[in-house]
């Protein structure tokens, strides 16, 4: 049986935490990259990992978190 912390499963907590951390790191990389295409590509990779991590968590949980939609916007922004 999976442990629930505050009504959230351990697997969901880990997925959400990873998604939030990766999103933050991807945004930091975006800000530091300027117009360097190689560094923007690295930031895109990290943002896509954040999207993947959010995808592992329960949709009921991710529906309550703004970062999921914002990471999608950041992916589009970097890819322009």
WOVEN-V172754 format. One record per pair of residues at least 12 apart in sequence whose ideal C-beta (glycine too) atoms are under 7 Angstrom apart, sorted by the first residue. I is the first residue (numbers start at 1). J is the second residue. D is the distance in Angstrom with one decimal. If there is no record, write none. Layout:
BEGIN
I:J:D / I:J:D
END
This chain:
BEGIN
8:61:6.4 / 12:57:4.7 / 12:58:5.0 / 12:61:5.3 / 15:53:5.4 / 15:56:4.0 / 15:57:3.9 / 16:57:4.9 / 16:61:6.3 / 16:65:6.9 / 18:53:4.1 / 19:50:5.0 / 19:53:3.7 / 19:54:4.0 / 19:57:6.9 / 19:67:6.8 / 20:67:5.9 / 22:46:5.6 / 22:49:5.0 / 22:50:3.6 / 22:53:5.9 / 23:47:6.8 / 23:50:4.1 / 23:67:5.3 / 23:71:4.9 / 25:46:5.5 / 26:43:5.2 / 26:46:3.9 / 26:47:3.9 / 26:50:5.8 / 26:74:6.5 / 27:74:6.4 / 29:42:6.0 / 29:43:3.7 / 29:46:6.0 / 30:43:4.6 / 30:74:6.7 / 30:78:6.0 / 40:78:5.5 / 43:78:5.6 / 44:75:6.6 / 44:78:4.6 / 44:79:6.3 / 47:71:5.8 / 47:74:5.3 / 47:75:5.0 / 47:78:6.5 / 48:75:6.6 / 50:71:5.0 / 51:71:5.4 / 51:72:6.9 / 51:75:6.6 / 54:68:4.9 / 54:71:6.8
END
